[in-house]
Amino acid sequence: MAYEPSYAEQIRYKRLQDTAYQAGLDAATNLEAALALAGMVLPSLANDGPLGSRGFVRLGGCSVAVANQLAEVIAAGAHALQEHRR
C-alpha cells in the first residue's frame, strides 16, 4: 500500500514549497538588480520554481561577451571583498 501523507504533512510541504518559490524569486530579483548595476542582462535569468523544498534560479545561456563580462565583474567584486577583509 502506498504511503498517503496526512493533511498536516501536505500543508507543511506546501508551505516549504511556497517559501522555496519566494526565495528563488527574491534571489533572481537580487541577481537581476546586481547585474543591472554592472550594465549587464542575462536574458533567461528567472525563478525556476521550487526544486523539492529549495528555491531554484535558472541562469540560462548568454553570449561569450556577457559571460566574460560577468566573470570580470565577479572577480573584481571578489578582489574588493578580499581587500576589505584585510
Buried (B, 14 or more C-beta within 10 A) or exposed (E): EEEEEEEEEEEEEEEBBEBBBEBBBEBBEEBBEEBEEBEBEBEEBBBBBBEEEEBBBEEEEBEEEBEEBBEEBEEEEEEEEEEEEE
